[in-house]
Amino acid sequence: MPGSTAAIGVVAATAILATSLAALGGAAVVGQRLAAAADAGALAAADTASGAITGVPCERAAEVAAEFGAGLESCQLDELIATVTVTMPFAGLTARASARAGPPP
């Protein structure tokens, strides 16, 4: 009987560790996707504001963010500099990332 208890403990600890590592890996993937969505959205808004591409800057940022599965939370323009914040749900929480793009100083 003592061997069975130890085996159950080892299996339970392994399952908890595997679940934790899977959640951590999922969070890392969401973080990378979210950062990419924010970067691409800010670049799209800045390009649209400069006239390099047609459209409305913040609408273009929302379209690009949606391609990554993210939602546009805020979009601000200061002349040709765009600041974009995007969100994405993960594990019942809302993850957020921001990016800024525009011409060099």
N, C-alpha and C positions, 0 to 999 in steps of 0.2 A: 503493500500500500504506500509506503513512503516514496517509492520510485514513481508511482502514478501521480502523486501530488507534485513532485518536482517536475515531471514532464508537462503536466498541465500548466505549471507556472512558467516554464520556458516557452511553451507555445503561446501563452497569453502575452508574455513580454515581447516575443517576436512579432505577434500580430499588432500590438500597440506601436511598436517601433516602425513597422512597415506602413501602417496607416498614417503616422506622423510624417514620415518621409514623403509619402505620396502627396499629402496636403501641402507640405513645404515646396515640393516640386511644382505643384499646380499653381501655387502663389507666385513662384518665380516666373512661370510662363505667362501668367496674367500680367505681372509687372512689366515684362518685356513688351508684350503686345500693347499695353496701355502707353508705355513710353513711346513706342513707335507711332501709335495713333496720334498722340499729342504732337510729336515732331512733324509728322506729315501734315496734320491739320494746320499747324502754325505756318508751315512753309506754303501750303496751298492758299491760306488767307493772305499772307504777305505777297505772294506772286499775283494774286487777284487784285490786291490793293495797288500794286505797282503798275498794273495794266499788262503784265506779261501773259496772263490768261484772262478770259472773259468770265463775267459773273459777279455775284455779290460775295465779298470776302468771307463773311461768317457762314453763309449758306454753303460755300465751297468747303470750308473747314468741317462743317457738319457732315457733308457727303463723304469726305475722305475718312473721317473718324468712324462713320458707320461701316465703311469697308473693313475696318479692323474689328468690328463688333462693339465699338464704344459709342457712347452718347456724348454730345457736346454740352458741357455744363455752362461754360462762359467763353466769350470771344470778345476781345477788346482790341481796338485799333488806335494807335497813336501815330498818325501820319502813315508811314509805310511799315511800321513795326506792329506785328500781330502777336498777341498773347492769348493762348488757347488753353483751356482746362477741359479734360475729358474724363468720363467716368465709365466704370464697367463693374457689374456685379460679380462677386466671388464669395462663395460659401456663406451666403446670407448677409454679406457686408457690401459696402460700396467702396471700390478702390478708385483713387483719383490720381491724375498726373497732369502737369502743366508744362508748356513749352513756349518759347518765344523765338520769333524769326523776323528777319528784316534785312535791309541792306547794311553793309559794314559802315562803321562810323566815318 
